[in-house]
Every structure is written in structure tokens, then in C-alpha cells.
């Protein structure tokens, strides 16, 4: 176990994040310096600033990747133990919740972008595909969301019966299906299109309104409704 060195607060120089924040405000701090405030102390071989930089570099998308880091990944860094890992992940979770709360106020079922922006913080930095459902009542109000499936880097599997069962359990009258593409490429695959159309047909049979299927990346989205990406039954069976 590494012995912790002086905390940032104890390192009395003009360049440490505590002094800089007190002098100029938190907005003057870099991502690395802000995270160093959270980490607080370093080790004999690495300062809190150096640990913060190592954490940020764990994901290609930098500070946004904090939301998807696991404790196991963090603890592989010499100087990050169970408690520091938990604190870092808690900061990421707070960031996601704050972003979602802001996005929820703007969420409108007629605006696929507003739905996508609600989920972007949730899936930011994810390296595997995940599938979510957003539930709506008959007044088109969002009543809840949940993850229903996790996959790998380029696919996720979910059954039509699973989707419809979850919608009924939540007593929703309509829903939106959301899944991410970690690659950032938002063009739906043929499997995406076929599944979406089969789900639309099945939903209609049981009188549920399937509003949209939205593919989301960290900063962009693809809406089946906006792109009218539906095929006929004849095309689906060919």
C-alpha cells in the first residue's frame, strides 16, 4: 500500500488547485485540476494532479469518460484505492444526474433531439452497446426510464417480448427505444431497421404506441422518425 503524500491543501504554492481556485474561482481550473481537488492527495510517486491526469486518460473522451469508469479500472492506477475510486465515480454519477435533470425539463416527445440529449450523459463514454426504454403516459409525459439490455462493442440483443413486457409492467401507453453506438457511427444497421419495424408491428397489435427508436452517441443522435427509417412488411421479409 502506498503512503499518501501531502494533500493539495497542505502544498502551499500558487500553482496548486486549492490556491488557484481561491484566487480565481473554480471556473479557472482545468479538468485535471478540478479532479485533483476531488482526489485530494497523491502518493510518494505521483501527485494528486498526476493521478487526475492518469484517470482522465483512461477514456479517449477525457473528463466525459468519468461517468463510465469502474472501480476496478480506477484501482489499477497506483495511488487510487477503494475510497478514492468510489469518490471519483460518485462525481461522475452526480454529473450524469445533474445533466439528466436539466435535459428532462426540456424533454418533449415531439422532439427526438430532446430525448437524445436526456440520454447522452447516461451513455457518454460507454464502450459497449446498451439498450434503454423511455416510458410515456397517455398525456405524453415521461414516466420513467430503464436499461433493459447490455451487449458488446458493436451489438446488443433484446427481444420484442421483453420490450413489450417492460412497457406493460410500467403501465405506459407509449415508449421510445434508445440504444447507443460506442463507435460514434449513427447509421442504423439492417438488423436495427428490421427489429424496429417488427417492434412497431408488434406494438400496434397490443395497442401500444412505439413513438421512436433513437440511436445515440456521446454528442449526436439518429432518430428513425426524423429519417423515416421504416420499411414495409414486404421488404422486411425479403
C-alpha positions, 0 to 999 in steps of 0.5 A: 500500500502506498503512503499518501503524500501531502494533500493539495491543501497542505502544498502551499504554492500558487500553482496548486488547485486549492490556491488557484481556485481561491484566487480565481474561482473554480471556473479557472481550473482545468479538468485535471485540476478540478479532479485533483481537488476531488482526489485530494492527495497523491502518493510518494510517486505521483501527485494528486494532479498526476493521478487526475491526469492518469484517470482522465486518460483512461477514456479517449473522451477525457473528463466525459469518460468519468461517468463510465469508469469502474472501480476496478479500472480506477484501482489499477492506477497506483495511488487510487484505492477503494475510497478514492475510486468510489469518490471519483465515480460518485462525481461522475454519477452526480454529473450524469444526474445533474445533466439528466435533470436539466435535459428532462425539463426540456424533454418533449416527445415531439422532439427526438433531439430532446430525448437524445440529449436526456440520454447522452450523459447516461451513455457518454463514454460507454464502450459497449452497446446498451439498450434503454426504454423511455416510458410515456403516459397517455398525456405524453409525459415521461414516466420513467426510464430503464436499461433493459439490455447490455451487449458488446462493442458493436451489438446488443440483443433484446427481444420484442417480448421483453420490450413489450413486457417492460412497457406493460409492467410500467403501465405506459401507453407509449415508449421510445427505444434508445440504444447507443453506438460506442463507435460514434457511427449513427447509421442504423444497421439492417438488423436495427431497421428490421427489429424496429419495424417488427417492434412497431408491428408488434406494438400496434397489435397490443395497442401500444404506441412505439413513438421512436427508436433513437440511436445515440452517441456521446454528442449526436443522435439518429432518430428513425422518425426524423429519417423515416427509417421504416420499411414495409412488411414486404421488404422486411421479409425479403 
